[in-house]
């Protein structure tokens, strides 16, 4: 039996899909959610304990640490699928050959290189490579009618993105940054499947950040709603069918241009000027489980088949799916919450710090309004529970 390693920040959903396939399964993850299936070959960095803090993800997670932690698995397995948090560029040449997915990601993960390659072909925000904050301020003065954001040249999940006017004490340290025009509008995303010679869009979705939930100018990823329709776009918008057609064509063209393999994603912003390409994500997306619920397919199987040259048939959506990541409103000790639509659950008694990811709500329904109400009701209950249990912390 062939041996497959899943490696990344959180492998729970991918393990569930992989268990339906014919592989000897290996997994290395940062998070140890209580609902992650237990398998024989499994390594977890964060060991949650009763009464102890899980710490701050940004300060503790290291892609290089997770690779070092996995070094015996890397040698043993036949195939590797990197998930969010680990890049194909992190692997040695010997191990890189085992990856199922896009491996040449240098011009994709480097946001400035990506911008330079596509700026003459697609609608994109103005983007500048920076040497320091003073340079950013000078560029800002040259465009008095535009607002700008600072982004790391490499990064994902919306972390470390700041409006220029919020960064008077900002330090570059050892990181590289770009200054990018702040395009206001509706965040949307495409999930695509690609072989070496063909690509097709699986699903388009409404992309959600904390900014959509009242955390002003906070761009951290918070979920998706799919498929994209007049209802799920959650905004007054004319011509959604035309936008979806343009998203499909653009995503598929980008997949072929950048030689993507397997399941990958493209993020956009829509406004009155058109469809802006923001970034390309050369990996399995956060929409993974939602796509499975909506289409009734095994996304890991579809990814692997595409890497081997086969594009699976994509059925019509049978329902809406909504994923919402809950970031803890307070420092709290986790106690069981009796809901059937929550995932990525902390271990009982472990402490989640304020603003750190607490758990994920995932639900589906044919009726969008009912689905939205279910997820938002669950969100309200979870936040109330979190605040209730903050007083339990010693």
C-alpha positions as a LaTeX table, in Angstrom:
\begin{tabular}{lrrr}
\hline
Residue & $x$ (\AA) & $y$ (\AA) & $z$ (\AA) \\
\hline
Unk1 & 0.00 & 0.00 & 0.00 \\
Unk2 & 1.32 & 3.45 & $-0.93$ \\
Unk3 & 2.20 & 5.78 & 1.94 \\
Unk4 & 0.82 & 9.35 & 2.01 \\
Unk5 & 1.87 & 12.19 & 4.35 \\
Unk6 & $-0.43$ & 15.15 & 5.07 \\
Unk7 & 1.54 & 18.02 & 6.61 \\
Unk8 & 0.45 & 21.49 & 7.72 \\
Unk9 & $-1.19$ & 23.63 & 10.38 \\
Unk10 & $-4.35$ & 21.52 & 10.75 \\
Unk11 & $-4.82$ & 18.19 & 8.94 \\
Unk12 & $-8.17$ & 17.15 & 10.48 \\
Unk13 & $-10.40$ & 17.58 & 7.44 \\
Unk14 & $-7.86$ & 16.07 & 5.05 \\
Unk15 & $-7.39$ & 13.02 & 7.30 \\
Unk16 & $-11.14$ & 12.40 & 7.23 \\
Unk17 & $-11.09$ & 12.41 & 3.43 \\
Unk18 & $-7.86$ & 10.37 & 3.20 \\
Unk19 & $-9.32$ & 7.64 & 5.39 \\
Unk20 & $-11.77$ & 6.90 & 2.57 \\
Unk21 & $-8.88$ & 6.28 & 0.15 \\
Unk22 & $-6.44$ & 3.40 & $-0.26$ \\
Unk23 & $-3.30$ & 4.78 & 1.42 \\
Unk24 & $-1.28$ & 4.06 & 4.52 \\
Unk25 & $-1.73$ & 7.44 & 6.11 \\
Unk26 & 0.79 & 9.69 & 7.90 \\
Unk27 & 0.07 & 13.12 & 9.37 \\
Unk28 & 2.05 & 15.96 & 10.94 \\
Unk29 & 0.17 & 19.02 & 12.17 \\
Unk30 & 0.63 & 21.99 & 14.44 \\
Unk31 & $-2.83$ & 21.93 & 16.03 \\
Unk32 & $-4.16$ & 18.99 & 18.01 \\
Unk33 & $-7.92$ & 19.43 & 17.87 \\
Unk34 & $-9.92$ & 16.98 & 19.96 \\
Unk35 & $-11.95$ & 15.92 & 16.90 \\
Unk36 & $-8.90$ & 15.08 & 14.74 \\
Unk37 & $-9.03$ & 11.35 & 13.92 \\
Unk38 & $-6.32$ & 9.31 & 15.62 \\
Unk39 & $-4.18$ & 7.36 & 13.18 \\
Unk40 & $-1.14$ & 5.14 & 13.70 \\
Unk41 & 1.43 & 7.45 & 12.11 \\
Unk42 & 0.66 & 10.87 & 13.57 \\
Unk43 & 2.72 & 13.73 & 14.98 \\
Unk44 & 1.32 & 16.86 & 16.61 \\
Unk45 & 3.40 & 19.83 & 17.76 \\
Unk46 & 0.95 & 21.64 & 20.06 \\
Unk47 & 0.19 & 19.42 & 23.03 \\
Unk48 & $-2.92$ & 20.86 & 24.66 \\
Unk49 & $-3.16$ & 20.26 & 28.40 \\
Unk50 & $-5.80$ & 20.98 & 31.01 \\
Unk51 & $-5.31$ & 24.42 & 32.54 \\
Unk52 & $-2.46$ & 25.37 & 30.20 \\
Unk53 & $-2.44$ & 28.02 & 27.51 \\
Unk54 & $-2.20$ & 27.12 & 23.83 \\
Unk55 & $-0.25$ & 30.35 & 23.32 \\
Unk56 & $-0.26$ & 32.65 & 20.31 \\
Unk57 & $-0.16$ & 30.85 & 16.98 \\
Unk58 & 1.81 & 33.58 & 15.18 \\
Unk59 & 4.56 & 33.48 & 17.80 \\
Unk60 & 4.84 & 29.71 & 18.09 \\
Unk61 & 4.28 & 28.18 & 14.65 \\
Unk62 & 7.28 & 27.58 & 12.39 \\
Unk63 & 7.14 & 25.85 & 9.01 \\
Unk64 & 10.75 & 24.73 & 9.45 \\
Unk65 & 10.00 & 23.22 & 12.86 \\
Unk66 & 7.18 & 21.14 & 11.43 \\
Unk67 & 9.47 & 19.83 & 8.68 \\
Unk68 & 12.17 & 18.92 & 11.18 \\
Unk69 & 9.54 & 17.22 & 13.34 \\
Unk70 & 8.51 & 15.17 & 10.28 \\
Unk71 & 11.94 & 14.20 & 8.94 \\
Unk72 & 11.53 & 10.43 & 9.43 \\
Unk73 & 8.09 & 10.51 & 7.80 \\
Unk74 & 9.49 & 12.47 & 4.84 \\
Unk75 & 11.95 & 9.68 & 4.13 \\
Unk76 & 9.45 & 6.86 & 4.63 \\
Unk77 & 6.41 & 7.95 & 2.62 \\
Unk78 & 5.80 & 7.70 & $-1.13$ \\
Unk79 & 3.77 & 10.92 & $-1.44$ \\
Unk80 & 3.46 & 14.24 & 0.41 \\
Unk81 & 0.60 & 16.76 & 0.35 \\
Unk82 & 1.53 & 20.09 & 1.99 \\
Unk83 & $-1.42$ & 21.96 & 3.47 \\
Unk84 & $-1.61$ & 25.60 & 4.62 \\
Unk85 & 1.43 & 26.60 & 6.65 \\
Unk86 & 4.01 & 24.56 & 4.73 \\
Unk87 & 5.29 & 25.49 & 1.27 \\
Unk88 & 6.72 & 23.14 & $-1.36$ \\
Unk89 & 9.71 & 25.51 & $-1.36$ \\
Unk90 & 10.50 & 24.41 & 2.20 \\
Unk91 & 11.30 & 20.84 & 1.14 \\
Unk92 & 14.62 & 19.43 & $-0.03$ \\
Unk93 & 14.86 & 18.41 & $-3.71$ \\
Unk94 & 14.64 & 14.75 & $-2.71$ \\
Unk95 & 11.43 & 15.21 & $-0.75$ \\
Unk96 & 9.98 & 17.77 & $-3.16$ \\
Unk97 & 9.77 & 15.05 & $-5.83$ \\
Unk98 & 7.24 & 13.24 & $-3.62$ \\
Unk99 & 4.80 & 16.17 & $-3.48$ \\
Unk100 & 1.36 & 15.73 & $-5.03$ \\
Unk101 & 0.52 & 19.25 & $-6.11$ \\
Unk102 & 2.13 & 22.41 & $-7.42$ \\
Unk103 & 5.84 & 22.45 & $-6.61$ \\
Unk104 & 7.18 & 25.46 & $-8.55$ \\
Unk105 & 5.66 & 28.17 & $-6.37$ \\
Unk106 & 8.40 & 30.82 & $-6.23$ \\
Unk107 & 6.60 & 33.24 & $-8.57$ \\
Unk108 & 3.29 & 32.60 & $-6.83$ \\
Unk109 & 4.08 & 32.81 & $-3.12$ \\
Unk110 & 6.24 & 35.89 & $-3.65$ \\
Unk111 & 3.45 & 38.43 & $-4.01$ \\
Unk112 & 5.59 & 40.99 & $-5.83$ \\
Unk113 & 6.83 & 38.49 & $-8.42$ \\
Unk114 & 3.24 & 37.31 & $-8.90$ \\
Unk115 & 2.06 & 40.89 & $-9.44$ \\
Unk116 & 4.80 & 41.61 & $-11.99$ \\
Unk117 & 3.87 & 38.52 & $-14.00$ \\
Unk118 & 0.14 & 39.27 & $-14.22$ \\
Unk119 & $-0.17$ & 43.09 & $-14.09$ \\
Unk120 & $-0.31$ & 43.52 & $-17.88$ \\
Unk121 & $-2.85$ & 40.74 & $-18.37$ \\
Unk122 & $-5.33$ & 41.12 & $-15.51$ \\
Unk123 & $-6.81$ & 43.89 & $-13.37$ \\
Unk124 & $-4.57$ & 44.22 & $-10.28$ \\
Unk125 & $-3.96$ & 46.72 & $-7.48$ \\
Unk126 & $-0.92$ & 49.00 & $-7.77$ \\
Unk127 & 1.91 & 47.17 & $-6.01$ \\
Unk128 & 5.41 & 48.31 & $-4.95$ \\
Unk129 & 8.34 & 46.44 & $-3.41$ \\
Unk130 & 9.61 & 48.24 & $-0.28$ \\
Unk131 & 12.92 & 48.66 & 1.48 \\
Unk132 & 11.55 & 50.48 & 4.55 \\
Unk133 & 8.51 & 52.28 & 5.95 \\
Unk134 & 9.85 & 55.68 & 4.86 \\
Unk135 & 9.71 & 54.52 & 1.24 \\
Unk136 & 6.09 & 53.48 & 1.79 \\
Unk137 & 5.25 & 56.93 & 3.12 \\
Unk138 & 6.87 & 58.60 & 0.10 \\
Unk139 & 4.89 & 56.43 & $-2.33$ \\
Unk140 & 1.73 & 57.19 & $-0.39$ \\
Unk141 & 2.35 & 60.94 & $-0.81$ \\
Unk142 & 2.71 & 60.46 & $-4.58$ \\
Unk143 & $-0.81$ & 59.01 & $-4.81$ \\
Unk144 & $-2.97$ & 61.30 & $-2.63$ \\
Unk145 & $-6.23$ & 59.80 & $-3.93$ \\
Unk146 & $-5.30$ & 56.21 & $-3.06$ \\
Unk147 & $-5.10$ & 54.28 & 0.20 \\
Unk148 & $-2.46$ & 51.60 & 0.71 \\
Unk149 & $-1.85$ & 48.47 & 2.77 \\
Unk150 & 1.40 & 46.84 & 3.82 \\
Unk151 & 1.69 & 43.09 & 3.19 \\
Unk152 & 4.48 & 40.60 & 3.76 \\
Unk153 & 6.00 & 39.51 & 0.43 \\
Unk154 & 5.31 & 35.96 & 1.60 \\
Unk155 & 2.43 & 35.04 & 3.86 \\
Unk156 & $-1.07$ & 33.64 & 3.97 \\
Unk157 & $-4.28$ & 33.78 & 5.96 \\
Unk158 & $-4.40$ & 37.57 & 6.01 \\
Unk159 & $-1.87$ & 37.84 & 8.86 \\
Unk160 & 0.44 & 40.86 & 9.20 \\
Unk161 & $-1.53$ & 43.02 & 6.76 \\
Unk162 & $-1.87$ & 46.63 & 7.92 \\
Unk163 & $-3.31$ & 49.84 & 6.57 \\
Unk164 & $-0.45$ & 52.26 & 6.00 \\
Unk165 & $-1.96$ & 54.87 & 8.32 \\
Unk166 & $-1.98$ & 52.32 & 11.17 \\
Unk167 & 1.76 & 51.55 & 11.10 \\
Unk168 & 3.64 & 54.58 & 12.41 \\
Unk169 & 5.72 & 52.29 & 14.67 \\
Unk170 & 5.90 & 49.43 & 12.18 \\
Unk171 & 9.24 & 47.58 & 11.97 \\
Unk172 & 10.33 & 45.48 & 8.98 \\
Unk173 & 12.82 & 43.38 & 10.96 \\
Unk174 & 13.99 & 40.55 & 8.66 \\
Unk175 & 10.79 & 40.36 & 6.59 \\
Unk176 & 10.17 & 41.76 & 3.11 \\
Unk177 & 7.04 & 43.80 & 2.43 \\
Unk178 & 5.06 & 45.22 & $-0.44$ \\
Unk179 & 2.90 & 48.32 & $-0.52$ \\
Unk180 & $-0.35$ & 47.59 & $-2.31$ \\
Unk181 & $-3.28$ & 49.75 & $-3.28$ \\
Unk182 & $-6.15$ & 49.08 & $-0.90$ \\
Unk183 & $-9.02$ & 47.97 & $-3.12$ \\
Unk184 & $-12.38$ & 48.13 & $-1.36$ \\
Unk185 & $-15.10$ & 45.75 & $-2.47$ \\
Unk186 & $-16.36$ & 42.21 & $-2.07$ \\
Unk187 & $-13.89$ & 39.42 & $-1.34$ \\
Unk188 & $-14.48$ & 36.31 & $-3.45$ \\
Unk189 & $-12.50$ & 33.18 & $-4.25$ \\
Unk190 & $-12.27$ & 30.41 & $-6.84$ \\
Unk191 & $-11.36$ & 26.79 & $-6.22$ \\
Unk192 & $-9.85$ & 25.15 & $-9.30$ \\
Unk193 & $-8.62$ & 21.69 & $-10.35$ \\
Unk194 & $-5.71$ & 21.43 & $-12.77$ \\
Unk195 & $-3.71$ & 18.81 & $-14.63$ \\
Unk196 & $-0.58$ & 19.55 & $-16.64$ \\
Unk197 & $-2.76$ & 20.37 & $-19.67$ \\
Unk198 & $-6.22$ & 21.42 & $-18.47$ \\
Unk199 & $-8.00$ & 23.31 & $-15.69$ \\
Unk200 & $-11.57$ & 23.79 & $-14.54$ \\
Unk201 & $-13.25$ & 25.74 & $-11.78$ \\
Unk202 & $-14.85$ & 23.59 & $-9.09$ \\
Unk203 & $-16.57$ & 26.33 & $-7.12$ \\
Unk204 & $-16.67$ & 30.07 & $-6.49$ \\
Unk205 & $-17.29$ & 31.39 & $-3.00$ \\
Unk206 & $-17.76$ & 34.50 & $-0.91$ \\
Unk207 & $-14.49$ & 34.92 & 0.99 \\
Unk208 & $-14.79$ & 36.22 & 4.54 \\
Unk209 & $-12.28$ & 38.06 & 6.73 \\
Unk210 & $-12.61$ & 39.47 & 10.24 \\
Unk211 & $-13.31$ & 42.82 & 8.59 \\
Unk212 & $-16.67$ & 41.35 & 7.47 \\
Unk213 & $-17.56$ & 40.69 & 11.11 \\
Unk214 & $-16.97$ & 44.14 & 12.55 \\
Unk215 & $-13.21$ & 43.89 & 13.16 \\
Unk216 & $-12.41$ & 47.01 & 11.17 \\
Unk217 & $-9.37$ & 46.78 & 8.87 \\
Unk218 & $-8.55$ & 43.26 & 10.05 \\
Unk219 & $-7.87$ & 41.04 & 7.04 \\
Unk220 & $-7.38$ & 37.67 & 8.76 \\
Unk221 & $-9.21$ & 34.82 & 7.03 \\
Unk222 & $-12.50$ & 33.93 & 8.73 \\
Unk223 & $-14.30$ & 31.55 & 6.35 \\
Unk224 & $-16.31$ & 31.14 & 3.15 \\
Unk225 & $-19.85$ & 30.77 & 1.87 \\
Unk226 & $-20.46$ & 28.81 & $-1.29$ \\
Unk227 & $-21.53$ & 28.54 & $-4.05$ \\
Unk228 & $-21.40$ & 32.19 & $-5.06$ \\
Unk229 & $-24.90$ & 33.46 & $-5.90$ \\
Unk230 & $-26.94$ & 36.64 & $-5.63$ \\
Unk231 & $-27.79$ & 35.58 & $-2.07$ \\
Unk232 & $-24.43$ & 34.35 & $-0.81$ \\
Unk233 & $-22.48$ & 37.36 & $-2.12$ \\
Unk234 & $-24.25$ & 39.26 & 0.70 \\
Unk235 & $-24.11$ & 42.64 & $-1.02$ \\
Unk236 & $-26.05$ & 44.73 & $-3.49$ \\
Unk237 & $-24.49$ & 43.58 & $-6.71$ \\
Unk238 & $-25.67$ & 43.46 & $-10.30$ \\
Unk239 & $-24.39$ & 40.98 & $-12.86$ \\
Unk240 & $-23.24$ & 38.17 & $-10.60$ \\
Unk241 & $-23.51$ & 35.64 & $-13.45$ \\
Unk242 & $-21.11$ & 37.70 & $-15.57$ \\
Unk243 & $-18.67$ & 37.96 & $-12.66$ \\
Unk244 & $-18.80$ & 34.20 & $-12.09$ \\
Unk245 & $-18.06$ & 33.60 & $-15.77$ \\
Unk246 & $-15.11$ & 35.99 & $-15.61$ \\
Unk247 & $-13.83$ & 34.36 & $-12.42$ \\
Unk248 & $-13.98$ & 30.93 & $-14.04$ \\
Unk249 & $-12.08$ & 32.07 & $-17.13$ \\
Unk250 & $-9.49$ & 34.04 & $-15.17$ \\
Unk251 & $-8.86$ & 31.27 & $-12.64$ \\
Unk252 & $-8.45$ & 28.64 & $-15.32$ \\
Unk253 & $-6.09$ & 30.88 & $-17.33$ \\
Unk254 & $-3.99$ & 31.53 & $-14.21$ \\
Unk255 & $-3.88$ & 27.81 & $-13.43$ \\
Unk256 & $-2.46$ & 27.06 & $-16.87$ \\
Unk257 & $-0.11$ & 30.05 & $-16.90$ \\
Unk258 & 1.45 & 29.08 & $-13.56$ \\
Unk259 & 1.44 & 25.31 & $-14.24$ \\
Unk260 & $-0.75$ & 24.48 & $-11.26$ \\
Unk261 & $-1.43$ & 20.86 & $-10.35$ \\
Unk262 & $-4.30$ & 19.52 & $-8.29$ \\
Unk263 & $-6.56$ & 21.71 & $-6.18$ \\
Unk264 & $-5.61$ & 25.40 & $-5.91$ \\
Unk265 & $-7.34$ & 28.72 & $-5.27$ \\
Unk266 & $-7.47$ & 32.31 & $-6.50$ \\
Unk267 & $-8.58$ & 35.27 & $-4.36$ \\
Unk268 & $-10.26$ & 38.32 & $-5.87$ \\
Unk269 & $-11.95$ & 41.57 & $-4.94$ \\
Unk270 & $-15.00$ & 42.78 & $-6.92$ \\
Unk271 & $-15.99$ & 46.43 & $-7.11$ \\
Unk272 & $-17.48$ & 48.85 & $-9.63$ \\
Unk273 & $-14.20$ & 48.84 & $-11.60$ \\
Unk274 & $-14.19$ & 45.09 & $-12.13$ \\
Unk275 & $-12.55$ & 41.90 & $-10.89$ \\
Unk276 & $-9.17$ & 42.43 & $-9.22$ \\
Unk277 & $-6.78$ & 39.48 & $-8.94$ \\
Unk278 & $-5.31$ & 39.58 & $-5.42$ \\
Unk279 & $-3.39$ & 36.35 & $-4.95$ \\
Unk280 & $-3.07$ & 32.74 & $-5.99$ \\
Unk281 & $-2.95$ & 29.98 & $-3.34$ \\
Unk282 & $-1.08$ & 26.91 & $-4.65$ \\
Unk283 & $-2.54$ & 24.44 & $-2.17$ \\
Unk284 & $-5.73$ & 22.85 & $-0.91$ \\
Unk285 & $-8.02$ & 25.66 & 0.28 \\
Unk286 & $-9.98$ & 26.48 & 3.38 \\
Unk287 & $-13.13$ & 25.70 & 1.37 \\
Unk288 & $-12.13$ & 21.99 & 1.36 \\
Unk289 & $-14.97$ & 20.66 & 3.57 \\
Unk290 & $-17.56$ & 23.09 & 2.24 \\
Unk291 & $-16.91$ & 21.96 & $-1.32$ \\
Unk292 & $-17.26$ & 18.33 & $-0.20$ \\
Unk293 & $-20.60$ & 19.10 & 1.47 \\
Unk294 & $-21.96$ & 21.11 & $-1.45$ \\
Unk295 & $-20.86$ & 18.80 & $-4.27$ \\
Unk296 & $-20.79$ & 15.44 & $-2.47$ \\
Unk297 & $-17.28$ & 14.58 & $-3.69$ \\
Unk298 & $-14.02$ & 13.63 & $-1.95$ \\
Unk299 & $-11.78$ & 16.65 & $-2.52$ \\
Unk300 & $-8.57$ & 14.87 & $-1.59$ \\
Unk301 & $-9.33$ & 12.17 & $-4.15$ \\
Unk302 & $-10.08$ & 14.87 & $-6.76$ \\
Unk303 & $-6.78$ & 16.60 & $-5.93$ \\
Unk304 & $-4.73$ & 13.41 & $-6.25$ \\
Unk305 & $-6.42$ & 12.39 & $-9.50$ \\
Unk306 & $-5.77$ & 15.83 & $-11.01$ \\
Unk307 & $-2.09$ & 15.56 & $-10.05$ \\
Unk308 & $-2.06$ & 12.26 & $-11.96$ \\
Unk309 & $-3.71$ & 13.74 & $-15.04$ \\
Unk310 & $-7.44$ & 13.16 & $-14.45$ \\
Unk311 & $-10.08$ & 15.85 & $-13.89$ \\
Unk312 & $-13.07$ & 14.38 & $-12.08$ \\
Unk313 & $-16.61$ & 15.27 & $-13.11$ \\
Unk314 & $-17.98$ & 18.18 & $-11.08$ \\
Unk315 & $-21.66$ & 17.76 & $-10.15$ \\
Unk316 & $-24.10$ & 20.63 & $-9.73$ \\
Unk317 & $-24.19$ & 22.13 & $-6.21$ \\
Unk318 & $-26.84$ & 20.48 & $-4.06$ \\
Unk319 & $-26.81$ & 23.01 & $-1.19$ \\
Unk320 & $-25.08$ & 26.04 & 0.30 \\
Unk321 & $-22.19$ & 25.57 & 2.74 \\
Unk322 & $-20.91$ & 28.11 & 5.25 \\
Unk323 & $-17.61$ & 27.97 & 7.14 \\
Unk324 & $-16.93$ & 30.48 & 9.90 \\
Unk325 & $-13.79$ & 30.47 & 12.06 \\
Unk326 & $-14.41$ & 31.75 & 15.58 \\
Unk327 & $-11.58$ & 33.72 & 17.15 \\
Unk328 & $-11.87$ & 33.76 & 20.91 \\
Unk329 & $-13.37$ & 37.01 & 22.25 \\
Unk330 & $-11.50$ & 36.56 & 25.51 \\
Unk331 & $-8.87$ & 34.44 & 27.22 \\
Unk332 & $-10.92$ & 31.39 & 28.14 \\
Unk333 & $-10.81$ & 27.81 & 29.37 \\
Unk334 & $-12.63$ & 25.52 & 26.95 \\
Unk335 & $-15.64$ & 23.56 & 28.17 \\
Unk336 & $-17.80$ & 21.32 & 25.99 \\
Unk337 & $-20.27$ & 23.14 & 23.73 \\
Unk338 & $-23.28$ & 21.09 & 22.65 \\
Unk339 & $-23.58$ & 21.97 & 18.99 \\
Unk340 & $-23.49$ & 19.56 & 16.06 \\
Unk341 & $-21.96$ & 21.98 & 13.54 \\
Unk342 & $-18.65$ & 22.83 & 15.26 \\
Unk343 & $-15.21$ & 21.44 & 14.38 \\
Unk344 & $-11.53$ & 21.94 & 15.19 \\
Unk345 & $-12.44$ & 21.70 & 18.85 \\
Unk346 & $-9.94$ & 22.46 & 21.64 \\
Unk347 & $-9.28$ & 19.84 & 24.28 \\
Unk348 & $-11.45$ & 20.22 & 27.38 \\
Unk349 & $-9.83$ & 22.53 & 29.92 \\
Unk350 & $-7.17$ & 23.93 & 27.60 \\
Unk351 & $-6.82$ & 27.72 & 27.51 \\
Unk352 & $-7.29$ & 29.70 & 24.32 \\
Unk353 & $-5.85$ & 33.20 & 24.33 \\
Unk354 & $-7.92$ & 36.20 & 23.24 \\
Unk355 & $-8.14$ & 36.63 & 19.44 \\
Unk356 & $-6.65$ & 33.18 & 18.79 \\
Unk357 & $-8.61$ & 30.63 & 16.69 \\
Unk358 & $-11.05$ & 28.83 & 18.98 \\
Unk359 & $-13.05$ & 26.52 & 16.69 \\
Unk360 & $-14.79$ & 26.36 & 13.32 \\
Unk361 & $-18.49$ & 26.34 & 12.47 \\
Unk362 & $-19.33$ & 24.41 & 9.28 \\
Unk363 & $-22.92$ & 23.85 & 8.16 \\
Unk364 & $-24.98$ & 23.38 & 5.01 \\
Unk365 & $-28.55$ & 23.88 & 3.85 \\
Unk366 & $-30.46$ & 24.26 & 0.59 \\
Unk367 & $-31.96$ & 27.48 & 1.96 \\
Unk368 & $-29.32$ & 30.20 & 2.26 \\
Unk369 & $-31.21$ & 32.29 & 4.80 \\
Unk370 & $-31.73$ & 29.29 & 7.08 \\
Unk371 & $-28.07$ & 28.36 & 6.78 \\
Unk372 & $-26.91$ & 31.88 & 7.59 \\
Unk373 & $-29.20$ & 32.05 & 10.61 \\
Unk374 & $-27.94$ & 28.66 & 11.91 \\
Unk375 & $-24.29$ & 29.64 & 11.66 \\
Unk376 & $-24.77$ & 33.09 & 13.17 \\
Unk377 & $-26.85$ & 31.63 & 16.03 \\
Unk378 & $-24.08$ & 29.12 & 16.74 \\
Unk379 & $-21.54$ & 31.95 & 16.60 \\
Unk380 & $-23.47$ & 33.98 & 19.18 \\
Unk381 & $-23.75$ & 30.98 & 21.51 \\
Unk382 & $-20.03$ & 30.17 & 21.26 \\
Unk383 & $-19.02$ & 33.75 & 22.02 \\
Unk384 & $-21.34$ & 33.82 & 25.04 \\
Unk385 & $-19.85$ & 30.54 & 26.30 \\
Unk386 & $-16.34$ & 31.89 & 25.82 \\
Unk387 & $-17.09$ & 34.98 & 27.90 \\
Unk388 & $-18.82$ & 32.87 & 30.55 \\
Unk389 & $-15.74$ & 30.67 & 31.02 \\
Unk390 & $-13.18$ & 33.46 & 31.13 \\
Unk391 & $-13.75$ & 33.76 & 34.90 \\
Unk392 & $-12.74$ & 30.10 & 35.36 \\
Unk393 & $-9.11$ & 30.83 & 34.48 \\
Unk394 & $-6.77$ & 30.90 & 37.47 \\
\hline
\end{tabular}
